[in-house]
Structure formats: structure tokens, C-alpha cells
Amino acid sequence: MRLVFAGTPETALPSLRALLESSHEVAAVVTRPDGRSGRGRRLSASPVGAFAAEAGLEVLKPARARDPEFLDRLREIAPDCCPVVAYGALLPRAALDIPRHGWVNLHFSLLPAWRGAAPVQRAILHGDEMTGAATFQIEEDLDTGPVYGVLTEPIRPDDTTGDLLGRLAVAGAALLLDTMNGIEQGVLEPRPQPTEGVSHAAKLTPEDARVEWNSPAMHIDRLVRACTPAPGAWTTFRDMRVKLGPVRLRPDAEKFSPGELRPGKNEVLVGTATHPVALGEVQPQGKRRMGAADWVRGLDLTGKDALH
């Protein structure tokens, strides 16, 4: 089939590579407009945009998918189908109607669970033991379309969003390719999503990523893992922000006040509403990442010091 691929972050790259190596023709790539990043706030292409340009593909970067120039160009390309992975923008009916097989999205959840922008983060935060990926026909409503195929993936006790998304991106690329093959061969028919089990995965904001130490230890562990690598969990110490890497649960340790720091020989414990957690890597404001024990050694702690 003649395809136009839509995607933006690194998560979409395994799928784009799989389609480029297949018998299908990737005629063009759609991605979000260049954005500013890094300390210099330089304008740079998305990971998908940069990869596609290096591969010699036509790259379309509409500010909005309803822009007439974009729609006209899409009609000229005349794709049979438009596979999508984390494109990051809603598609209007005018765009959805152009390819004869529609737009097919690879979504990283077991739909109808966790429809929305942050399915992997929400699954980890919620304490789900199992997740997966699904390919489905895009409709105008958010992630509601009929499903072509699914795969399942266990959530490991120490999984961060980055870990789990990395595995799903690779496994999902094979699922998306199988879906394209099945559509081309006429052997796949999408099935409506169940009406029960619907949940929504709103994006986690930096404010959501602040650790509240009067929460249970298990919730703090899940929150930090869900926010790694983005938006990044954090707390404050002496009114300065400290970024946090994944913590370790210490259910065997003595309980003490939420937020209280207790350095040990090889670890630094912090009190929670239940049992303590051991800090992993930390990054004090304006400094490099370091182990928690190295950070605490230079602090000259007083009895009143705590994380907030």
C-alpha cells in the first residue's frame, strides 16, 4: 500500500523503520512543526521529522491538520492508508476521509483502557499489572475507533515509563506492520471497542509530578516511575527543587515522619505516610545528577531538614 506515516517523538521511530523496510511504500511523513528545545532554545525538528528528512522522505509539518495547504498536498499524494504513532494532534474529518483505508493509530494501551495522551504513565501510576498496545481506526472522538489488533505486555515492578514505552514501541511496530498487511490483503476487519472498562489518560504535568511525602510509599514509587523520564518527579529541599529518580520501597524499615531524611551507610531513607523509601539518583537545582548518598554527604543536615 501507499502510506503516509504520522508521528512525532522517538517512540514512533521503530514503527516508521518497520514500514520503510516492508513491501509498503512510505510516500511521505507528517509530524509536528519544529519546536524550541535545549538551553539555547534552538528550533529543531522532531525525532520523526529529523529521521524522515535524513531518509530522503517528504516531510509535512502542518501547524494544524485542517490547514488547506496540508489537505491539498495529502490529496495529491493519495495514500491508501495513514498509519499513526504518537502524532500529537487531533485529525479533522476532512483529513480522515482522504485515504481510502483511513488513518490507523498504534496506541499504547489495551483499549478502551487509558484513552488519551499518557496511557503508559497512567497505567504505571494506577498500579496496573498488565498493559499492551492496540491498532485502531481513528475517528473524530479521542481513541474511540474500532480495533484491528492488540498485544499484551506485563508491567514489571521496577518499570519506568521510559522502560515500558521502549518495549511497547518495538513490539507495537510489528503489530502496526501486521495491521497494514492485513488491511492490504483484505483479511482484517476492525471490531468496536467494548463499552465497559473505559478510562482516560490525561497528560501528567510538572505539578502532577511533585512528590507529596505524606502519601503512601507505594504511591510515591509509582508516581516517580510514571514520571520518569518526563515530566520528571521532583521535591523541594531548603526551598530548592530537587529532581528524583526511581526510589526503592523499604517495607522492613522503621516508620518515621513524612519527608524526614535519614542517611544510612549506603542509602538515604525518606519518611512517607507508610514505610520509608530509599532515594535513588537525585539532581539538585543547577547541579548534575548524583547518587542520594553523595548528595546528602555535602549537606550538613540539621534535625529540622526535610523534603517537602
C-alpha positions in Angstrom: 0.0 0.0 0.0 0.9 3.6 -0.5 1.3 5.1 3.0 1.7 8.5 4.7 3.1 8.0 8.2 2.3 10.4 11.0 4.3 10.6 14.2 6.5 12.9 16.3 8.6 11.5 19.2 11.3 8.8 19.3 8.6 6.3 20.3 7.3 6.4 16.7 10.7 5.6 15.1 10.5 1.8 15.4 7.2 1.8 13.5 8.5 4.1 10.8 11.6 2.0 10.3 9.5 -1.2 10.1 7.3 0.3 7.5 10.2 1.6 5.5 11.7 -1.9 5.5 8.5 -3.5 4.4 6.8 -4.0 1.0 4.7 -0.9 1.6 5.6 2.5 0.1 6.0 5.3 2.6 5.3 8.3 0.3 5.6 11.0 3.0 5.8 11.7 6.7 3.6 14.0 8.8 5.0 15.4 12.0 4.5 18.3 14.4 6.2 21.6 13.5 9.8 22.3 14.6 10.0 23.3 18.3 12.5 25.0 20.5 14.5 22.9 22.9 17.7 22.8 24.9 19.4 25.6 26.8 19.8 27.7 23.7 16.1 27.2 22.8 17.1 26.5 19.3 14.5 25.5 16.7 14.8 21.8 15.9 12.9 19.1 14.1 11.0 16.4 15.9 12.8 13.0 16.1 10.5 11.6 13.4 11.0 14.7 11.2 14.7 14.6 11.5 14.8 10.8 10.7 12.5 11.2 7.8 14.5 14.1 6.3 17.7 12.0 6.6 16.0 9.1 4.8 15.0 11.4 1.9 11.3 11.4 2.6 8.9 14.3 2.0 8.1 15.8 5.5 4.9 17.7 6.1 4.7 19.9 9.2 1.3 21.5 9.3 0.5 23.8 12.2 -3.0 22.3 12.1 -4.2 19.2 10.3 -7.1 21.2 8.9 -4.8 23.7 7.0 -5.9 23.8 3.4 -2.4 23.5 2.0 -1.8 20.3 4.0 -5.1 18.8 3.0 -4.4 19.6 -0.7 -1.0 18.0 -0.6 -2.3 14.9 1.1 -4.9 14.5 -1.6 -2.1 14.9 -4.2 -0.1 12.1 -2.6 -3.2 9.9 -2.5 -2.3 7.5 0.2 -4.1 4.2 0.6 -3.7 4.4 4.4 -2.1 6.7 7.0 -0.5 4.8 10.0 -0.1 7.0 13.1 2.1 6.7 16.2 2.1 9.5 18.8 1.5 12.2 16.2 0.2 14.6 18.9 -2.7 16.4 17.2 -6.3 15.7 16.5 -7.3 15.0 12.9 -10.4 16.6 11.4 -12.9 14.8 9.3 -11.5 16.4 6.1 -8.2 14.7 6.7 -9.7 11.4 7.9 -11.6 11.0 4.7 -8.7 11.3 2.3 -7.0 7.8 2.5 -9.4 5.0 1.3 -8.4 2.8 4.3 -8.5 5.8 6.7 -5.9 6.5 9.5 -4.8 3.7 11.7 -3.3 4.5 15.1 -1.0 2.5 17.2 -1.9 3.3 20.8 0.0 2.1 23.9 -2.8 0.6 26.0 -5.4 -2.2 25.9 -8.3 -0.1 24.7 -10.8 1.0 25.9 -8.5 1.4 28.9 -6.4 4.6 29.1 -7.6 6.5 26.1 -5.7 9.8 25.8 -2.2 11.3 25.8 -0.4 9.4 28.6 -1.6 5.7 28.6 1.7 4.3 29.8 2.2 6.8 32.6 -1.3 6.3 33.8 -1.1 2.5 33.8 2.1 2.6 36.0 0.6 5.3 38.3 -2.6 3.3 38.7 -0.7 0.1 39.6 -1.8 -1.9 36.6 0.0 -5.3 36.3 -0.7 -5.6 32.5 -0.8 -3.2 29.6 -0.2 -3.5 25.9 -0.8 -1.9 22.5 -3.7 -1.7 20.1 -4.1 -0.6 16.5 -7.4 1.0 15.7 -9.3 3.1 13.1 -9.1 6.8 14.0 -12.4 8.6 14.4 -13.0 12.2 15.3 -13.6 11.3 19.0 -10.5 10.6 21.1 -9.2 6.9 20.8 -12.7 5.5 20.4 -12.4 3.8 17.0 -12.8 0.1 16.2 -9.7 -2.1 16.9 -7.7 -4.1 14.4 -5.3 -5.9 16.7 -3.8 -6.0 20.2 -0.7 -7.2 22.1 -0.2 -7.5 25.8 2.9 -6.6 27.9 3.4 -7.2 31.7 4.3 -4.1 33.7 7.4 -5.0 35.8 7.7 -3.8 39.4 10.6 -1.5 38.6 9.3 -0.3 35.2 9.6 3.4 34.4 7.5 5.0 31.7 10.7 5.1 29.6 11.4 1.4 30.1 7.8 0.2 29.3 7.3 2.6 26.4 10.6 1.4 24.9 9.4 -2.2 24.9 5.9 -1.3 23.6 7.3 0.8 20.8 9.3 -2.1 19.4 6.5 -4.7 19.9 4.0 -2.2 18.6 5.9 -1.7 15.4 5.4 -5.3 14.5 1.7 -5.1 15.3 1.3 -2.0 13.2 3.0 -3.6 10.2 0.9 -6.7 10.6 -2.2 -4.5 10.6 -1.1 -2.8 7.4 -0.5 -6.2 5.8 -3.9 -7.4 6.9 -5.7 -4.3 5.6 -3.9 -4.7 2.2 -4.8 -8.3 2.0 -8.4 -7.7 3.0 -8.3 -10.2 5.9 -8.7 -7.7 8.8 -11.9 -6.1 9.9 -11.8 -3.8 12.9 -14.1 -4.6 15.9 -15.9 -2.0 18.0 -14.3 -1.3 21.4 -16.2 -2.6 24.5 -18.4 -0.1 26.2 -17.1 -1.2 29.6 -13.7 -0.6 31.1 -13.2 2.9 29.6 -10.6 5.0 31.4 -8.9 8.2 30.4 -5.2 9.1 30.4 -4.7 12.8 30.8 -1.2 14.1 30.4 0.9 14.3 33.6 2.0 17.9 34.2 5.1 19.1 36.1 2.8 20.0 39.0 1.4 16.4 39.0 5.0 15.2 39.3 5.6 16.8 42.7 6.1 14.1 45.4 3.9 14.5 48.4 5.7 12.7 51.2 2.5 12.2 53.3 1.3 9.8 50.6 1.8 6.0 50.9 5.2 4.7 49.9 3.7 2.6 47.1 2.0 5.6 45.5 5.3 7.6 45.7 7.1 4.7 44.0 4.6 4.5 41.2 4.5 8.3 40.7 8.2 8.6 40.4 8.4 5.7 37.9 5.4 7.1 35.9 7.1 10.5 35.6 10.5 9.0 34.5 11.8 10.4 32.2 9.1 13.0 31.7 7.9 15.3 33.2 10.3 14.2 35.9 9.4 13.7 39.6 10.6 16.3 42.0 10.5 17.6 45.5 12.0 20.6 47.4 14.8 20.8 49.9 15.6 24.1 51.6 13.2 25.8 49.1 15.2 24.5 46.2 13.8 22.0 43.6 15.4 18.5 43.6 14.6 16.1 40.7 14.2 12.5 41.7 15.0 9.2 40.0 13.2 6.0 40.9 13.1 5.1 44.6 13.2 1.7 46.4 10.5 0.5 48.7 11.8 -0.3 52.2 8.8 -2.0 54.0 11.2 -3.6 56.6 12.5 -0.2 57.8 11.2 1.7 60.8 8.4 4.2 60.1 9.2 7.9 60.7 7.9 11.3 59.8 6.9 12.0 56.1 9.7 13.9 54.3 12.3 13.3 57.0 15.7 12.4 55.7 17.6 9.6 57.4 21.1 8.9 55.8 22.5 5.5 56.3 25.8 3.8 55.4 24.8 3.0 51.8 21.4 4.6 51.3 19.2 7.6 52.2 15.7 6.9 53.5 12.8 9.3 53.4 9.7 9.0 55.5 6.3 8.6 53.9 2.7 8.0 55.2 3.5 4.3 55.5 7.1 2.8 55.4 10.1 4.7 54.2 11.6 4.7 50.6 15.2 4.8 49.7 16.2 7.6 47.3 17.9 6.7 44.1 19.6 9.3 41.9 18.8 13.0 42.6 19.5 16.2 40.8 19.7 19.4 42.9 18.7 22.6 41.2 21.6 23.8 39.0 23.7 20.7 39.6 24.4 17.3 37.9 22.6 14.1 38.7 24.2 12.1 41.5 23.5 9.3 44.0 21.5 10.3 47.0 24.3 9.3 49.4 26.7 11.6 47.6 24.2 14.4 47.7 23.5 14.1 51.4 27.2 13.9 52.4 27.6 17.6 51.3 24.5 18.9 53.1 25.4 19.3 56.8 21.9 18.2 57.7 20.1 19.6 60.8 17.3 17.9 62.7 14.8 20.3 61.0 15.8 19.5 57.4 13.2 17.6 55.4 11.9 17.2 51.9 8.6 19.0 51.0 
